[in-house]
Every structure is written in C-alpha cells, then in structure tokens.
Amino acid sequence: MFDRVLLPHLQRGRRSVLLLGPRQVGKSTLLRSLRPDWIIDLASPASFRDYVAHPERLEAELRGAARTVRSVLIDEVQRVPALLDVLQAVIDSTPGRFRFLLSGSSARRLRGGRANLLPGRLHVHYLHPLLACELAGAFSLDRALAHGTLPGIYSEPDPDTRAADLRTYGDTYLREEIQAEALARDLGGYARLLDLVAASSGTILNLRGLCGQAGLAYETARRYVEILEDTLVVFRVPAWSGSDRASLVAHPKLYLFDLGVRNALLRRPLDRPLDDERGLLVEHFVGAELHRRTGTLWPEARVWHFRTSHGAEVDFVLEVGRELWGIEVKASRNTAGRRAGFDALAQRTTRLARRIVVFLGPRRQRLGDVEALPLEAFLDELPR
C-alpha cells in the first residue's frame, strides 16, 4: 500500500468523514487502514438490496451494537443516500458514540437522493490518484504521463496489463457504468462528448464547440459535462479575472482526472508518452498535482489559469492566502520562454509574489525576477 498524505488527517480527526473520489483511487483501502469495527459494503449486491429496501435497518443495528463498536465504514454510500438521514439521527441522538467513515464516487447521486451531507457533523475530504510524493522512489515522470497514477494500475508491474486495465476503466466504467446509472441516457452522444473532453483536456473549455462536434444540444452537452464533474472524472481550473474583466478570457480549463485514463480514451499508445503531446502532458501533470493538494492538504490555496484576449497567458495562477504565484510549465531542459504572461498578470494585481517556470532541467536558476525550478524541486515545495 502506498503512504497516502491524507491518512494522518483522517487519523487525527474525531469527526465522521465522507471521502469522495473517482473509482479505483484507493478510498476503500485508505479507510480500511483505519481499522473500522464494522464494514458495510454497498457494492455488494446483497448489502445493497438489504439497505436500499430498509434503510431504517441500519439505525436498529447501530442501537443494538456492542459498546466496543466505535467506528463504522460504509463503502459506496452514494448508492443508498437515505442512509445519511439515518446517520444524522444516530449522531444527534448519541453524540460521540460512533465515528462513521463513508466513501463515495458520485456527489451527484448524493444530491439526487436529497442527502444533505450532514453539515456540521461530517468532514468531507477528496481522494485523487497518487501524488508524486506518495509514489516516492517509485515515481517515474514518463510512466505517470503515459499510464497515469491510479494506485492499482501504477503498481501493476506488467505494462501490457496496465494498458489493458486502463482501457477497461475507460470503456467499462466511464462509457457504460455512468450511463447504466441513468446519468446519461444518450450513450452515443455521451461517448462522443467524453472523447472530445479527453482530447481537449488541459485546454480552455469551449462547450459550444464541443456540443457541435458531438452532435448534441448545448443544454445536453452542459449536463453531460456536469455529470463528469459530479462523478469526479473531470475538474475545472477557472480563469483568474482580477479587477479588469473586459480584456480577459473568462472560460475555465477542463482536465480529466488522470492522464492514463485520458490516453486510454483517446487510444493513444500506452507504452510511452507521445513526443508531440509531451508539453501538454507535463502541464496537465502539474495542474493535477496542484489541484489534488487544494482542500484538506492546502485549504488556503486555489488554482486558476490566466489568459488575456491578446494571447498573453500564464498556465497556472496559484492563490495562497493573499499571495499569487504565477506558474509556467515547460517540458524541456531549458527555461527560455515568454515573459508576456507574467508581465500581463503583474499589471492587473499587486499580489504577484512569485514568477515560477517549472522545467525538466537538473538545477534551479534565477532569471531576473523569474524562478526556474526543476519539476522535482517545485513539487517538493508543495504541501504533503
């Protein structure tokens, strides 16, 4: 098992937790490592049938539990959202008696079940594919760019098996299972849009262009993108606007949650990252590393992108408290590049504290007010 940076936060906490994340990121493994006294696996057909028909059964079981039962894990809780109402009643009537450890892969299913996520009673955390620091000595940039960092796939020693697993994930889960849950009724249109989202991952979202290429009405395409966000398959990086909105591009960038899944959906060769996509892939990798640290690991941080209508851009704008870090990513060993993006950003804010170029060279460099950081050095500066 990989050492997950979220584990100490879960071990220290006393509150019940809901751990959300896409399939196969290791939610169950992480929560089981906390050694719960009871485990209810709603992925089991028998357990699902029992609790979906009679959610009140859980309350009776908890009230009859031995005093030694303190922590209860409920896996895939989004399959029976009514159980959250039961848990609220139990938490309110017996405060401190139980700690509930819940996992889920679809915020949409929870909202659709009118679950309130127990505000004030439940801490919500997100688990993602592995960070580079969680891979430690096993980290390989080329492998991460080609196969992504889903734990079970990354740890598979045979490259052909890794590739087959990724294609199965894309075809079986993303294309079929989401549709089977009645989240997308037009499987053909949804599948076309999914391919287009994968192809445009890491670029500015042009939803009207995507819906035209997929042959979908705008509202249908918008709903499908919301499905992908709610099932945690994609994430947005919003546009940083500052105070001068008129001359800025306001559309977000959209990213698939894992590079290996992206490559499998696009039928890319999975034995290596393609040379002509390397720049996009490295930028995508850095964006995912930043996104995965926001929330529990770095609650004061937010990630944006910046682009003016005249084409000046900064790949990422990291807001840390009141400071802004401008971050450009280069998939090369040299640091020569545009300063126009940093300069345009600095004209719109006095909060730009750092100008960083992340590159693949071996040593740090200083170029005036620009810091050039090797990828590993940049990642070492991020919370873990």
GIHU-V982774 format. One record per residue. N is the residue number from 0. SS is DSSP state (a for helix, b for strand, c for the rest). PSI is psi in radians with two decimals (* if undefined). OMEGA is omega in degrees with one decimal (999 if undefined). Layout:
# GIHU-V982774
n,ss,psi,omega
N,SS,PSI,OMEGA
N,SS,PSI,OMEGA
This chain:
# GIHU-V982774
n,ss,psi,omega
0,c,2.40,176.8
1,c,2.60,175.6
2,c,1.90,-177.6
3,c,2.34,-176.2
4,c,-0.32,178.9
5,c,-0.35,-173.3
6,a,-0.84,-179.9
7,a,-0.59,178.3
8,a,-0.67,178.7
9,a,-0.62,179.8
10,a,-0.65,-178.5
11,a,-0.51,-172.9
12,c,2.65,175.4
13,c,-0.41,-177.9
14,c,2.74,169.6
15,b,2.69,-175.5
16,b,2.59,168.8
17,b,2.08,-179.2
18,b,1.95,-178.6
19,b,2.55,176.8
20,c,2.80,177.3
21,c,2.93,177.0
22,c,2.51,172.4
23,c,0.40,174.2
24,c,-0.10,175.6
25,c,0.39,-178.2
26,a,-0.87,-177.9
27,a,-0.75,179.9
28,a,-0.75,-178.8
29,a,-0.82,-178.6
30,a,-0.62,177.5
31,a,-0.45,177.9
32,c,-0.27,175.3
33,c,-0.01,175.4
34,c,1.07,177.5
35,c,2.67,179.8
36,c,-0.61,176.9
37,b,2.57,173.4
38,b,2.19,174.0
39,b,1.98,-175.5
40,b,1.78,-178.1
41,c,-0.08,170.2
42,c,-0.31,175.6
43,c,2.18,-178.9
44,a,-0.68,-178.2
45,a,-0.81,179.2
46,a,-0.73,179.2
47,a,-0.83,-179.3
48,a,-0.72,-177.8
49,a,-0.82,-172.8
50,a,-0.52,177.8
51,a,-0.54,178.4
52,a,-0.60,-175.4
53,c,1.29,-178.9
54,c,-0.45,179.2
55,a,-0.31,177.5
56,a,-0.62,-178.6
57,a,-0.73,179.6
58,a,-0.75,178.9
59,a,-0.70,179.7
60,a,-0.72,-179.4
61,a,-0.68,179.9
62,a,-0.42,177.7
63,c,0.06,-175.6
64,c,2.60,175.9
65,c,2.72,-178.3
66,c,-0.33,179.4
67,c,-0.26,178.4
68,c,1.89,-177.2
69,c,-0.63,-177.4
70,b,2.40,-175.9
71,b,2.14,176.3
72,b,2.22,173.9
73,b,1.91,-177.8
74,b,2.43,178.0
75,c,0.88,-175.2
76,a,-0.38,-179.6
77,a,-0.29,178.7
78,a,-0.45,177.3
79,a,1.34,-176.7
80,c,-0.43,-179.8
81,a,-0.39,179.3
82,a,-0.45,179.1
83,a,-0.58,174.9
84,a,-0.66,175.8
85,a,-0.79,-178.5
86,a,-0.65,178.1
87,a,-0.77,179.3
88,a,-0.72,-179.3
89,a,-0.77,-180.0
90,a,-0.74,-177.8
91,a,-0.61,-176.5
92,a,-0.41,-179.9
93,c,1.14,-176.1
94,c,2.33,179.1
95,c,-0.09,-177.5
96,c,-0.78,-176.8
97,c,2.66,164.5
98,b,2.11,-178.6
99,b,2.32,178.0
100,b,1.87,-173.7
101,b,2.47,173.6
102,b,2.63,178.4
103,b,2.68,-179.4
104,c,0.13,-178.6
105,c,1.81,173.5
106,a,-0.48,-179.8
107,a,-0.76,179.9
108,a,-0.63,177.9
109,a,-0.77,178.2
110,a,-0.67,179.1
111,a,-0.49,176.5
112,c,0.18,178.4
113,c,0.49,176.5
114,c,2.49,-178.0
115,c,0.07,178.5
116,c,0.35,170.0
117,c,1.08,-178.8
118,c,2.37,-178.8
119,c,-0.19,-178.3
120,c,-0.27,-169.3
121,b,2.29,173.2
122,b,2.27,-178.9
123,b,2.21,176.6
124,b,2.80,179.3
125,b,2.38,175.1
126,c,2.39,-175.3
127,c,3.07,168.0
128,c,2.92,-171.4
129,c,2.42,169.0
130,c,2.79,177.7
131,a,-0.68,-178.6
132,a,-0.47,176.5
133,a,-0.49,175.6
134,a,-0.42,176.8
135,a,-2.17,-176.2
136,a,-0.25,179.4
137,a,-0.07,-175.9
138,c,2.29,172.3
139,c,2.13,-177.6
140,a,-0.82,-178.8
141,a,-0.70,179.3
142,a,-0.71,178.4
143,a,-0.66,179.8
144,a,-0.57,-178.0
145,a,-0.82,-172.1
146,a,-0.06,-177.5
147,c,-2.90,-175.1
148,c,0.55,169.2
149,c,2.29,-170.3
150,a,-0.87,-177.1
151,a,-0.59,-179.1
152,a,-0.75,-178.8
153,a,-0.62,-176.8
154,c,-0.14,177.7
155,c,2.13,-174.9
156,c,-0.43,-175.4
157,c,2.08,-178.3
158,a,-0.66,-179.5
159,a,-0.66,177.6
160,a,-0.71,176.6
161,a,-0.79,-179.3
162,a,-0.76,179.6
163,a,-0.70,179.0
164,a,-0.70,179.1
165,a,-0.75,179.6
166,a,-0.64,176.7
167,a,-0.72,178.3
168,a,-0.83,-179.1
169,a,-0.79,-174.3
170,a,-0.75,-174.3
171,a,-0.84,-175.5
172,a,-1.03,-172.7
173,a,-0.64,-176.6
174,a,-0.68,-170.1
175,a,-0.79,-171.9
176,a,-0.68,178.3
177,a,-0.71,177.7
178,a,-0.66,-179.0
179,a,-0.46,177.8
180,c,0.15,177.8
181,c,0.40,174.7
182,c,-0.45,177.7
183,c,2.05,-175.0
184,c,-0.61,-179.7
185,c,1.58,-174.0
186,a,-0.66,-179.8
187,a,-0.85,179.3
188,a,-0.71,177.8
189,a,-0.76,-178.9
190,a,-0.71,178.1
191,a,-0.75,179.9
192,a,-0.68,178.4
193,a,-0.77,177.6
194,a,-0.70,-179.7
195,a,-0.68,176.7
196,a,-0.74,177.9
197,a,-0.74,-178.3
198,a,-0.53,-178.6
199,c,0.15,-178.7
200,c,2.25,-179.1
201,c,0.04,178.7
202,b,2.93,-179.6
203,b,2.29,-175.4
204,c,2.12,172.4
205,c,1.49,-172.0
206,a,-0.65,179.5
207,a,-0.66,176.1
208,a,-0.72,179.4
209,a,-0.75,-176.9
210,a,-0.54,175.6
211,a,-0.74,179.5
212,a,-0.57,-179.1
213,a,-0.15,-178.3
214,c,0.63,-177.8
215,c,2.63,171.4
216,c,2.68,-175.6
217,a,-0.82,-177.6
218,a,-0.61,177.5
219,a,-0.78,178.6
220,a,-0.72,179.0
221,a,-0.71,179.9
222,a,-0.67,178.9
223,a,-0.67,176.5
224,a,-0.67,176.1
225,a,-0.67,176.7
226,a,-0.80,-179.3
227,a,-0.63,176.8
228,a,-0.76,-176.9
229,a,-0.49,175.4
230,c,0.16,170.9
231,c,0.41,179.5
232,c,-0.50,175.3
233,b,2.77,172.8
234,b,2.67,-179.6
235,b,2.54,166.3
236,b,1.86,-174.7
237,b,2.84,175.6
238,b,2.31,174.7
239,c,2.26,-174.1
240,c,-0.54,-175.6
241,c,-2.38,-177.6
242,c,-0.30,-176.6
243,c,1.57,-174.9
244,c,-0.40,-169.7
245,c,-0.57,-173.4
246,c,0.30,-177.5
247,b,2.66,173.3
248,c,2.16,-171.4
249,c,-0.06,-176.4
250,c,2.53,177.6
251,c,2.91,164.7
252,b,2.57,-179.3
253,b,2.33,-177.6
254,b,2.36,169.2
255,b,2.58,-169.5
256,c,-0.33,-177.0
257,c,2.34,-177.5
258,a,-0.64,179.1
259,a,-0.73,177.6
260,a,-0.70,176.6
261,a,-0.84,-178.1
262,a,-0.66,179.5
263,a,-0.73,178.9
264,a,-0.62,-178.4
265,c,0.07,179.4
266,c,0.64,174.5
267,c,2.66,171.0
268,c,2.35,-173.2
269,c,0.23,178.0
270,c,-0.24,-178.9
271,c,2.72,172.5
272,c,2.42,179.7
273,c,2.40,-176.2
274,a,-0.69,-176.0
275,a,-0.15,176.9
276,a,0.04,-171.2
277,a,-0.74,179.7
278,a,-0.80,178.6
279,a,-0.72,-177.0
280,a,-0.73,179.5
281,a,-0.73,176.1
282,a,-0.76,178.3
283,a,-0.76,-179.8
284,a,-0.81,179.9
285,a,-0.72,178.0
286,a,-0.71,178.8
287,a,-0.70,178.5
288,a,-0.69,177.6
289,a,-0.83,-178.3
290,a,-0.72,-175.9
291,a,-0.26,179.3
292,a,-0.25,177.7
293,b,2.81,-177.7
294,c,-2.16,-173.9
295,c,-0.79,-174.4
296,c,-0.55,-174.5
297,b,1.21,-170.9
298,c,-0.40,-178.9
299,c,0.03,-175.2
300,b,2.53,171.9
301,b,2.61,-176.5
302,b,2.32,178.2
303,b,3.02,164.0
304,b,2.88,-175.5
305,b,2.29,175.7
306,b,2.31,175.5
307,b,2.87,177.9
308,c,-0.24,177.9
309,c,0.01,173.5
310,c,-0.09,175.2
311,c,2.32,-175.7
312,b,2.75,170.9
313,b,2.25,-173.4
314,b,-0.84,-179.3
315,b,2.47,171.1
316,b,1.98,-178.9
317,b,2.07,177.8
318,b,2.02,-179.4
319,b,1.74,-172.6
320,c,-2.12,178.0
321,c,-0.07,179.6
322,b,2.66,171.1
323,b,2.38,171.7
324,b,2.13,171.6
325,b,2.26,-173.3
326,b,2.07,172.7
327,b,2.47,-177.1
328,b,2.26,178.9
329,c,2.24,180.0
330,c,0.93,179.9
331,c,3.03,-178.5
332,c,-0.03,176.5
333,c,2.85,-173.3
334,c,0.08,-179.2
335,c,2.34,-179.8
336,c,-3.01,-175.0
337,c,2.45,170.2
338,c,-0.14,-172.8
339,a,-0.64,-179.3
340,a,-0.82,177.9
341,a,-0.77,-178.0
342,a,-0.72,179.3
343,a,-0.68,177.7
344,a,-0.75,-179.0
345,a,-0.50,178.2
346,a,-0.34,-175.2
347,a,-0.07,-178.2
348,c,2.60,173.4
349,c,0.09,-174.0
350,c,0.06,-178.0
351,b,1.75,-174.3
352,b,-0.50,-177.1
353,b,2.46,171.7
354,b,1.95,-169.9
355,b,2.28,168.1
356,b,2.09,175.8
357,b,2.17,-176.7
358,b,3.13,-173.3
359,c,0.29,177.0
360,c,3.05,-173.1
361,c,-0.40,-171.9
362,c,2.66,175.5
363,c,2.62,174.3
364,b,2.75,175.1
365,b,2.11,-178.4
366,b,1.47,-174.8
367,c,-2.12,179.7
368,c,0.19,-179.6
369,b,2.24,173.6
370,b,2.21,174.1
371,b,2.00,-175.2
372,b,2.23,169.2
373,b,2.62,-176.0
374,a,-0.82,-177.4
375,a,-0.67,179.9
376,a,-0.70,178.0
377,a,-0.80,-179.2
378,a,-0.58,179.4
379,a,-0.41,179.5
380,c,-0.21,-177.1
381,c,2.65,-179.4
382,c,2.61,177.2
383,c,*,999
